[in-house]
């Protein structure tokens, strides 16, 4: 297979423009997909860590309510660094 000069001169620029256009479209699509995936991963991480923090507070409240801890008010838990106050403490 061989190409002559006029085919390269006339068709190559259009082929390069088409490849560039396809590359831009693919980059935009991949960017949107990656953005959605990153958003889902971030949301899942926030839910996971939020649930862990909630469980710590709920476990502390359950053990304090059952009277297992003495002086429990001195060691109240925090929720993402914010101290949680309980009735009676």
Order of alpha helices (4+ residues) and beta strands (2+ residues): alpha-beta-beta
